[in-house]
């Protein structure tokens, strides 16, 4: 369970960082570049997956430490 928690926490952190960096880049470059719709859809999907992974990680940590 400890290994799963470490992996999920790392994945959540990296995903959040990636979504923030890429999202801010797209926001600043959208006026200058023609960003394809599939790139925006990819980042929306990545954002949704990040939220789901983060919620699962928080849930795992809650059940591990609060309910233990």
Secondary structure, 3 states (H helix, E strand, C coil): CHHHHHHHHHHHHHHHHHHHHHHHHHHHHCCCCCCCHHHHHHHHHHHHHHHHHHHHHHHHHHHHHHCC
